[in-house]
Amino acid sequence: MRIAYLECFSGISGDMFLGALIDAGVAPEILMKTVEALGVDARVEISRVDRSGISATKVDVIAAGEKELPREEFWAKQQSGQQSHAHEHSHDHGDSHNHEHSHAHESHAHSHGDHSHSHSHGHDHGHEHSYSHSHTHRGLKEIREIILNARISPAAQQKAIQIFEALGAAEAKVHNSEIEEIHFHEVGAIDAIVDITCAAVGSEALGVDEFVCSPLNVGGGTVVCAHGAFPIPAPATLELLKHAPIYSGEIQKELVTPTGAAIASVLVSRFAHFPAMKPHKTGYGAGSRDFKGHPNVLRLTIGETVEDHASEAKPAYSSEEIAILEANVDDMTPQVFGYVIDRVLAEGALDVFGTAVQMKKNRPGMLLTVLCRSEDRQKLTKLIFVETTTLGVRMRQESRAVLARRHVEVATRWGKVRIKLANLNGSISNYAPEYEDCRRIAEENRVPLKLVMQEAIKIYLEEKNG
């Protein structure tokens, strides 16, 4: 099985992750095209840097024409009165707008080991940006729309939205608010959208079956926020890493940023020390600072797993805990039921389906069943109450076994189609063309859908066996 191992001995941030992806073989053009597809005022700069003797790839997101400043420089400029605007954004995002603080902006100033940033309720990026822009905000709803309108794969869209929602959910819990109340400042939101969407697209392009992560060095010291100084890790970061092994080393700076933590919490399937594997490629993603005697890099190793026959047999699949939501409805039209299914999937459900049932008083009805992550249970329960006529939702936790999966692309005569591959013990057990790709090609070229699907499978098998 092809895996990617993240070594977070100097933490992780969004830009470090992007740098490691490129250094490990992801084409820079993929990230650049992703930014173009998003249609936001941003670009990426890619360079080679040295971090305590290690050559690494550095990725900077230039949002609204502004580049990051180290935290010390940002505060020095602000204190010296050189800023022309009374309300500055130093990588500020994520305000929770509610009745009690209608525009009381909390700005966390983070110094990511070598990444300085300040943000409020929502993004890390391990940098500090000094912005003098209008007081504009983006909510999660608008950010979802930007990502869904981008010309990237549906799988990457959903992964990016999932990372954003993990970040928003952590901030919402810390600030005792609803996730939809979390807002991101205009410039910070652009930076976060680019970081997270490029991470989703780049990780898909890497073509691995599983991400595994080392224990994370979170750094130490304090992080300065509008409400005072908090110990590192910052509250939202700690919430995102509540199931991960973390530790604090000698570096007294913030090494794991909220965005880095959100990426890890969604992409990583398990945390472990270096697994038994045959390494093929290694990539280093650089942070902004160069610590003496401590390479401020994220190392990404790609390779094939090695079966340890001497050890106890391991399962051929991974397992996870999910929530099951169920509701019976017998007074709702089929059109509304279909709409509810679409809405639930758009909001992050893992799967949803309806089953015909016979209810009391011999009325025919439908059983709505939703599979979701535990952290999405409350959000989707509320959605079911709002969009359906049910008066009750049953919920339970269950374990499920999951095969590792990845995508490969094949080129048909009409365009490219992604083939989803499922792996069992390192061997491909199932394969199927992505329906959305085939449907788009069929509609654009006015050819039968089944013909597109058949040709995609034929080409995949020829390439696989050729």
FENGIRA-V401774 format. One record per residue. N is the residue number from 1. PSI is psi in degrees with one decimal (NA if undefined). Layout:
n=N psi=PSI
n=N psi=PSI
//
This chain:
n=1 psi=136.7
n=2 psi=120.9
n=3 psi=161.7
n=4 psi=128.5
n=5 psi=122.6
n=6 psi=122.6
n=7 psi=109.3
n=8 psi=47.6
n=9 psi=-14.9
n=10 psi=31.5
n=11 psi=-164.3
n=12 psi=140.4
n=13 psi=171.4
n=14 psi=-46.0
n=15 psi=-32.2
n=16 psi=-40.6
n=17 psi=-43.2
n=18 psi=-41.2
n=19 psi=-40.6
n=20 psi=-38.9
n=21 psi=-47.4
n=22 psi=-43.0
n=23 psi=-25.2
n=24 psi=0.1
n=25 psi=-7.0
n=26 psi=129.4
n=27 psi=131.5
n=28 psi=-31.2
n=29 psi=-28.1
n=30 psi=-43.4
n=31 psi=-40.7
n=32 psi=-41.9
n=33 psi=-32.1
n=34 psi=-43.5
n=35 psi=-42.3
n=36 psi=-40.8
n=37 psi=-28.7
n=38 psi=-26.5
n=39 psi=30.4
n=40 psi=165.3
n=41 psi=78.8
n=42 psi=163.1
n=43 psi=167.1
n=44 psi=141.9
n=45 psi=131.8
n=46 psi=131.1
n=47 psi=165.7
n=48 psi=134.0
n=49 psi=166.6
n=50 psi=129.6
n=51 psi=97.5
n=52 psi=43.9
n=53 psi=-4.0
n=54 psi=125.2
n=55 psi=128.1
n=56 psi=163.5
n=57 psi=130.4
n=58 psi=129.0
n=59 psi=125.8
n=60 psi=133.4
n=61 psi=122.4
n=62 psi=104.4
n=63 psi=126.9
n=64 psi=36.0
n=65 psi=3.5
n=66 psi=141.5
n=67 psi=156.6
n=68 psi=150.0
n=69 psi=143.8
n=70 psi=149.8
n=71 psi=-42.8
n=72 psi=-40.3
n=73 psi=-40.5
n=74 psi=-49.8
n=75 psi=-33.0
n=76 psi=-42.9
n=77 psi=-40.9
n=78 psi=-42.6
n=79 psi=-30.9
n=80 psi=-3.3
n=81 psi=18.9
n=82 psi=-13.4
n=83 psi=136.8
n=84 psi=-11.5
n=85 psi=140.7
n=86 psi=-31.9
n=87 psi=103.9
n=88 psi=149.9
n=89 psi=113.9
n=90 psi=80.2
n=91 psi=43.4
n=92 psi=127.4
n=93 psi=-174.0
n=94 psi=68.9
n=95 psi=140.5
n=96 psi=104.7
n=97 psi=117.8
n=98 psi=-171.6
n=99 psi=-28.3
n=100 psi=-24.9
n=101 psi=80.3
n=102 psi=-27.9
n=103 psi=44.2
n=104 psi=99.4
n=105 psi=124.6
n=106 psi=125.2
n=107 psi=107.7
n=108 psi=126.4
n=109 psi=107.8
n=110 psi=145.4
n=111 psi=96.8
n=112 psi=86.7
n=113 psi=-71.3
n=114 psi=8.1
n=115 psi=121.9
n=116 psi=142.8
n=117 psi=161.8
n=118 psi=140.5
n=119 psi=158.7
n=120 psi=124.3
n=121 psi=32.6
n=122 psi=-32.2
n=123 psi=158.0
n=124 psi=-68.1
n=125 psi=0.5
n=126 psi=27.4
n=127 psi=172.5
n=128 psi=117.6
n=129 psi=136.6
n=130 psi=113.0
n=131 psi=145.8
n=132 psi=66.9
n=133 psi=171.6
n=134 psi=157.1
n=135 psi=76.1
n=136 psi=145.8
n=137 psi=155.1
n=138 psi=131.4
n=139 psi=170.8
n=140 psi=-33.3
n=141 psi=-46.3
n=142 psi=-38.0
n=143 psi=-40.1
n=144 psi=-43.1
n=145 psi=-40.5
n=146 psi=-45.6
n=147 psi=-41.8
n=148 psi=-24.5
n=149 psi=-9.4
n=150 psi=145.1
n=151 psi=69.8
n=152 psi=171.2
n=153 psi=147.8
n=154 psi=-36.2
n=155 psi=-42.6
n=156 psi=-37.7
n=157 psi=-49.2
n=158 psi=-36.3
n=159 psi=-42.0
n=160 psi=-43.9
n=161 psi=-39.5
n=162 psi=-41.3
n=163 psi=-45.1
n=164 psi=-42.8
n=165 psi=-33.6
n=166 psi=-42.2
n=167 psi=-46.0
n=168 psi=-38.9
n=169 psi=-39.2
n=170 psi=-45.1
n=171 psi=-40.7
n=172 psi=-40.7
n=173 psi=-43.2
n=174 psi=-38.2
n=175 psi=9.7
n=176 psi=51.2
n=177 psi=175.0
n=178 psi=150.6
n=179 psi=-34.4
n=180 psi=-11.2
n=181 psi=-10.5
n=182 psi=127.0
n=183 psi=151.8
n=184 psi=134.3
n=185 psi=150.4
n=186 psi=-55.3
n=187 psi=-43.6
n=188 psi=-37.0
n=189 psi=-41.3
n=190 psi=-47.5
n=191 psi=-44.9
n=192 psi=-41.8
n=193 psi=-44.9
n=194 psi=-49.7
n=195 psi=-52.3
n=196 psi=-42.3
n=197 psi=-40.3
n=198 psi=-35.1
n=199 psi=-40.6
n=200 psi=-45.5
n=201 psi=-44.2
n=202 psi=-39.6
n=203 psi=-33.1
n=204 psi=-41.2
n=205 psi=-25.0
n=206 psi=-28.6
n=207 psi=42.5
n=208 psi=158.2
n=209 psi=-23.0
n=210 psi=141.4
n=211 psi=128.3
n=212 psi=145.7
n=213 psi=144.7
n=214 psi=169.4
n=215 psi=148.0
n=216 psi=128.7
n=217 psi=109.8
n=218 psi=-8.0
n=219 psi=-155.9
n=220 psi=-178.4
n=221 psi=-148.7
n=222 psi=160.6
n=223 psi=131.6
n=224 psi=126.3
n=225 psi=172.0
n=226 psi=-29.6
n=227 psi=8.9
n=228 psi=-165.1
n=229 psi=133.3
n=230 psi=146.8
n=231 psi=149.6
n=232 psi=135.4
n=233 psi=151.9
n=234 psi=156.1
n=235 psi=-46.6
n=236 psi=-38.4
n=237 psi=-44.4
n=238 psi=-37.2
n=239 psi=-41.0
n=240 psi=-28.1
n=241 psi=21.6
n=242 psi=-17.5
n=243 psi=9.3
n=244 psi=150.6
n=245 psi=123.5
n=246 psi=160.0
n=247 psi=167.1
n=248 psi=129.4
n=249 psi=-155.4
n=250 psi=-29.3
n=251 psi=119.4
n=252 psi=61.8
n=253 psi=164.4
n=254 psi=115.4
n=255 psi=-30.2
n=256 psi=118.3
n=257 psi=161.8
n=258 psi=-41.2
n=259 psi=-41.8
n=260 psi=-41.7
n=261 psi=-39.0
n=262 psi=-42.5
n=263 psi=-46.8
n=264 psi=-40.8
n=265 psi=-27.7
n=266 psi=-44.1
n=267 psi=-33.9
n=268 psi=130.4
n=269 psi=-24.8
n=270 psi=157.3
n=271 psi=131.8
n=272 psi=164.2
n=273 psi=171.5
n=274 psi=119.7
n=275 psi=163.1
n=276 psi=115.2
n=277 psi=157.6
n=278 psi=104.0
n=279 psi=136.3
n=280 psi=-42.1
n=281 psi=150.6
n=282 psi=136.7
n=283 psi=146.0
n=284 psi=123.9
n=285 psi=125.6
n=286 psi=146.5
n=287 psi=-176.3
n=288 psi=-35.6
n=289 psi=156.9
n=290 psi=100.0
n=291 psi=139.1
n=292 psi=123.2
n=293 psi=9.0
n=294 psi=103.2
n=295 psi=115.3
n=296 psi=74.2
n=297 psi=158.6
n=298 psi=123.4
n=299 psi=132.0
n=300 psi=118.7
n=301 psi=128.0
n=302 psi=134.5
n=303 psi=-175.7
n=304 psi=137.6
n=305 psi=152.3
n=306 psi=123.2
n=307 psi=128.7
n=308 psi=94.5
n=309 psi=-18.9
n=310 psi=-19.9
n=311 psi=171.1
n=312 psi=141.7
n=313 psi=136.0
n=314 psi=151.2
n=315 psi=150.4
n=316 psi=12.5
n=317 psi=165.6
n=318 psi=160.9
n=319 psi=154.4
n=320 psi=156.7
n=321 psi=131.3
n=322 psi=164.1
n=323 psi=142.8
n=324 psi=123.7
n=325 psi=134.6
n=326 psi=143.2
n=327 psi=136.1
n=328 psi=132.8
n=329 psi=136.4
n=330 psi=11.1
n=331 psi=39.5
n=332 psi=140.5
n=333 psi=154.4
n=334 psi=-34.3
n=335 psi=-43.4
n=336 psi=-39.2
n=337 psi=-43.7
n=338 psi=-37.7
n=339 psi=-41.7
n=340 psi=-42.6
n=341 psi=-44.7
n=342 psi=-42.4
n=343 psi=-43.8
n=344 psi=-42.0
n=345 psi=-41.4
n=346 psi=-27.4
n=347 psi=8.2
n=348 psi=8.1
n=349 psi=145.7
n=350 psi=-35.7
n=351 psi=157.5
n=352 psi=141.9
n=353 psi=162.7
n=354 psi=142.8
n=355 psi=129.5
n=356 psi=132.4
n=357 psi=158.5
n=358 psi=119.3
n=359 psi=-175.7
n=360 psi=155.5
n=361 psi=24.1
n=362 psi=29.3
n=363 psi=132.1
n=364 psi=141.9
n=365 psi=-171.9
n=366 psi=139.9
n=367 psi=114.8
n=368 psi=123.6
n=369 psi=127.5
n=370 psi=127.8
n=371 psi=129.0
n=372 psi=167.4
n=373 psi=151.5
n=374 psi=-37.6
n=375 psi=-16.3
n=376 psi=1.2
n=377 psi=-49.2
n=378 psi=-42.2
n=379 psi=-45.6
n=380 psi=-30.3
n=381 psi=-44.4
n=382 psi=-41.5
n=383 psi=-41.0
n=384 psi=-42.3
n=385 psi=-40.0
n=386 psi=-40.6
n=387 psi=-15.1
n=388 psi=177.9
n=389 psi=6.1
n=390 psi=152.8
n=391 psi=-0.8
n=392 psi=144.1
n=393 psi=123.2
n=394 psi=144.1
n=395 psi=147.3
n=396 psi=160.9
n=397 psi=136.9
n=398 psi=157.0
n=399 psi=144.7
n=400 psi=146.9
n=401 psi=137.8
n=402 psi=127.5
n=403 psi=143.7
n=404 psi=144.9
n=405 psi=155.3
n=406 psi=174.7
n=407 psi=146.2
n=408 psi=154.9
n=409 psi=141.0
n=410 psi=149.5
n=411 psi=108.8
n=412 psi=175.4
n=413 psi=-17.7
n=414 psi=-14.0
n=415 psi=179.1
n=416 psi=142.2
n=417 psi=133.1
n=418 psi=136.9
n=419 psi=122.9
n=420 psi=128.1
n=421 psi=132.0
n=422 psi=137.2
n=423 psi=135.1
n=424 psi=113.7
n=425 psi=36.4
n=426 psi=-4.0
n=427 psi=148.2
n=428 psi=118.5
n=429 psi=-27.3
n=430 psi=151.2
n=431 psi=146.7
n=432 psi=142.1
n=433 psi=145.5
n=434 psi=124.5
n=435 psi=-44.8
n=436 psi=-39.1
n=437 psi=-47.0
n=438 psi=-40.7
n=439 psi=-43.0
n=440 psi=-45.5
n=441 psi=-41.8
n=442 psi=-42.2
n=443 psi=-41.9
n=444 psi=-33.4
n=445 psi=-0.4
n=446 psi=49.7
n=447 psi=157.7
n=448 psi=138.2
n=449 psi=-42.7
n=450 psi=-29.8
n=451 psi=-41.7
n=452 psi=-44.8
n=453 psi=-41.7
n=454 psi=-42.0
n=455 psi=-37.2
n=456 psi=-44.2
n=457 psi=-42.9
n=458 psi=-45.4
n=459 psi=-39.1
n=460 psi=-46.7
n=461 psi=-37.0
n=462 psi=-43.8
n=463 psi=-38.4
n=464 psi=-40.6
n=465 psi=-7.5
n=466 psi=NA
//
